[in-house]
Amino acid sequence: MASSPVSLSLKSAVKLSSGFMLPMLGFGVYQNTGPTCLESCLEALKAGYRHIDSAVVYRNEREVGQAVRQSGVNRDDISITTKITTRYAGYESTAKMVDESLKKFGFEYIDLYLIHDPYSGKTKRLETYRALLAAQKAGKIRSVGVSNYGVHHLEEIRNEGLPAPSVNQIELHPFCQQKPIAEYCAVNGIAIEAYSPLVRGVAKDQTVLQVGKSPFLVYIRWSLQRGFIPLPKTATPSRIVENASVFNFELSEEQMAALNALDKGREGAVTWNPVDAP
Ligand SMILES: NC(=O)c1ccc[n+]([C@@H]2O[C@H](COP(=O)([O-])OP(=O)(O)OC[C@H]3O[C@@H](n4cnc5c(N)ncnc54)[C@H](OP(=O)(O)O)[C@@H]3O)[C@@H](O)[C@H]2O)c1
């Protein structure tokens, strides 16, 4: 799935199993609401990002939609993601939430709709998934995906005879590489989005510091070269531009190998990372 690192650019995108393209550099908007969210999404679109990662619980679908309209960029050239949390799990409530999201964004379709987490349990997870597939069939959603799904959650979908999700969005950075999940996704054509790709703004490791670039750029670049789709978050205008400069350099094989060796498994996670939920 990964392109050759040399050819990566802000326009690089992966083709999802749904047939739709997803730009490889996403813009995360967790904990970014109101006018700040509107301003930073506008700044990101101006800087060339074409992929924004929102969620129902982030309470910013309205501002993201406004930014898309105000940006002057063609709607079809931008990919917008949102996610439904456990609170709204179930067939009917999911169908309702999809319509709510469409209304809040002010869109005719949503590019990618994810189940935010696996906490609702098997029955509700599958009901929610079926409702998203129905919304996709109705043209309200282009691609259906999941987030924080471990291998057993993904297998549950397969065992029901349902199509695999196009995307699994999980915490992923050099310290938490989620190897079994990443391997399963690679084999089954599920694109991996890397959330908290900047380790939430912490950059203490010597290996990362020695590359000679901002450690945050190194984290994003590592993710891209591994074929993941990183979703760095920043509400700081200068960092929006700085993070997009990740395409101006390349990590060598040796540097990639050194970063690959930093994995601490689940110990390396810095967020809720609920991939083990029953
Ligand atoms: N599906 C899920 O369960 C889930 C969970 C977590 C996150 N996500 C998604 O992934 C996105 C990113 O994850 P995240 O927000 O947890 O963390 P992150 O992207 O790893 O880190 C964000 C932090 O890094 C700082 N930062 C950004 N660019 C920087 C730079 N160039 N130099 C120094 N500091 C920098 C930001 O500060 P400022 O904003 O102050 O600049 C912020 O404090 C979220 O926004 C969300 O879209 C999904």
The ligand as an SDF file (V2000), in Angstrom:
LIG
                    3D

 48 52  0  0  0  0  0  0  0  0999 V2000
   -9.8440    7.3220   17.1610 N   0  0  0  0  0  0  0  0  0  0  0  0
   -9.3940    7.6760   18.3440 C   0  0  0  0  0  0  0  0  0  0  0  0
   -9.7120    7.0900   19.3770 O   0  0  0  0  0  0  0  0  0  0  0  0
   -8.4510    8.8430   18.4330 C   0  0  0  0  0  0  0  0  0  0  0  0
   -7.7710    9.0920   19.6380 C   0  0  0  0  0  0  0  0  0  0  0  0
   -6.8710   10.1640   19.6690 C   0  0  0  0  0  0  0  0  0  0  0  0
   -6.6640   10.9310   18.5410 C   0  0  0  0  0  0  0  0  0  0  0  0
   -7.3650   10.6710   17.3810 N   0  0  0  0  0  0  0  0  0  0  0  0
   -7.1760   11.5010   16.1530 C   0  0  0  0  0  0  0  0  0  0  0  0
   -5.7910   11.6730   15.9050 O   0  0  0  0  0  0  0  0  0  0  0  0
   -5.4650   13.0700   15.9500 C   0  0  0  0  0  0  0  0  0  0  0  0
   -4.0700   13.2890   16.5190 C   0  0  0  0  0  0  0  0  0  0  0  0
   -3.9180   12.7060   17.7810 O   0  0  0  0  0  0  0  0  0  0  0  0
   -3.7500   13.5450   19.1430 P   0  0  0  0  0  0  0  0  0  0  0  0
   -4.5170   14.7920   19.0340 O   0  0  0  0  0  0  0  0  0  0  0  0
   -4.0740   12.6030   20.2290 O   0  0  0  0  0  0  0  0  0  0  0  0
   -2.2000   13.8060   19.2840 O   0  0  0  0  0  0  0  0  0  0  0  0
   -0.9040   14.1280   18.3730 P   0  0  0  0  0  0  0  0  0  0  0  0
   -1.2780   14.5450   17.0090 O   0  0  0  0  0  0  0  0  0  0  0  0
    0.0320   13.0060   18.5590 O   0  0  0  0  0  0  0  0  0  0  0  0
   -0.2870   15.3660   19.1860 O   0  0  0  0  0  0  0  0  0  0  0  0
   -0.9370   16.5770   19.2860 C   0  0  0  0  0  0  0  0  0  0  0  0
   -0.0770   17.4880   20.1610 C   0  0  0  0  0  0  0  0  0  0  0  0
    1.1600   17.7690   19.5090 O   0  0  0  0  0  0  0  0  0  0  0  0
    1.3600   19.1930   19.4610 C   0  0  0  0  0  0  0  0  0  0  0  0
    2.0670   19.4820   18.1980 N   0  0  0  0  0  0  0  0  0  0  0  0
    1.5770   19.3850   16.9320 C   0  0  0  0  0  0  0  0  0  0  0  0
    2.4910   19.6960   16.0090 N   0  0  0  0  0  0  0  0  0  0  0  0
    3.6150   20.0320   16.6990 C   0  0  0  0  0  0  0  0  0  0  0  0
    4.9120   20.4870   16.3180 C   0  0  0  0  0  0  0  0  0  0  0  0
    5.2310   20.6250   15.0290 N   0  0  0  0  0  0  0  0  0  0  0  0
    5.8140   20.7560   17.2930 N   0  0  0  0  0  0  0  0  0  0  0  0
    5.4830   20.5870   18.6110 C   0  0  0  0  0  0  0  0  0  0  0  0
    4.2880   20.1620   19.0430 N   0  0  0  0  0  0  0  0  0  0  0  0
    3.3400   19.8770   18.0940 C   0  0  0  0  0  0  0  0  0  0  0  0
   -0.0340   19.7860   19.5110 C   0  0  0  0  0  0  0  0  0  0  0  0
   -0.0110   21.0700   20.0990 O   0  0  0  0  0  0  0  0  0  0  0  0
   -0.8470   22.3520   19.5490 P   0  0  0  0  0  0  0  0  0  0  0  0
   -2.1890   21.9070   19.0650 O   0  0  0  0  0  0  0  0  0  0  0  0
   -0.9270   23.2130   20.7830 O   0  0  0  0  0  0  0  0  0  0  0  0
   -0.0030   22.9650   18.4730 O   0  0  0  0  0  0  0  0  0  0  0  0
   -0.7450   18.8040   20.4470 C   0  0  0  0  0  0  0  0  0  0  0  0
   -0.4760   19.1130   21.8040 O   0  0  0  0  0  0  0  0  0  0  0  0
   -6.5940   13.6750   16.7960 C   0  0  0  0  0  0  0  0  0  0  0  0
   -6.7040   15.0680   16.6350 O   0  0  0  0  0  0  0  0  0  0  0  0
   -7.7700   12.8890   16.2840 C   0  0  0  0  0  0  0  0  0  0  0  0
   -8.1730   13.4020   15.0290 O   0  0  0  0  0  0  0  0  0  0  0  0
   -8.2400    9.6250   17.3270 C   0  0  0  0  0  0  0  0  0  0  0  0
  1  2  1  0
  2  3  2  0
  2  4  1  0
  4  5  1  0
  4 48  2  0
  5  6  2  0
  6  7  1  0
  7  8  2  0
  8  9  1  0
  8 48  1  0
  9 10  1  0
  9 46  1  0
 10 11  1  0
 11 12  1  0
 11 44  1  0
 12 13  1  0
 13 14  1  0
 14 15  2  0
 14 16  1  0
 14 17  1  0
 17 18  1  0
 18 19  2  0
 18 20  1  0
 18 21  1  0
 21 22  1  0
 22 23  1  0
 23 24  1  0
 23 42  1  0
 24 25  1  0
 25 26  1  0
 25 36  1  0
 26 27  1  0
 26 35  1  0
 27 28  2  0
 28 29  1  0
 29 30  1  0
 29 35  2  0
 30 31  1  0
 30 32  2  0
 32 33  1  0
 33 34  2  0
 34 35  1  0
 36 37  1  0
 36 42  1  0
 37 38  1  0
 38 39  2  0
 38 40  1  0
 38 41  1  0
 42 43  1  0
 44 45  1  0
 44 46  1  0
 46 47  1  0
M  CHG  2   8   1  16  -1
M  END
$$$$
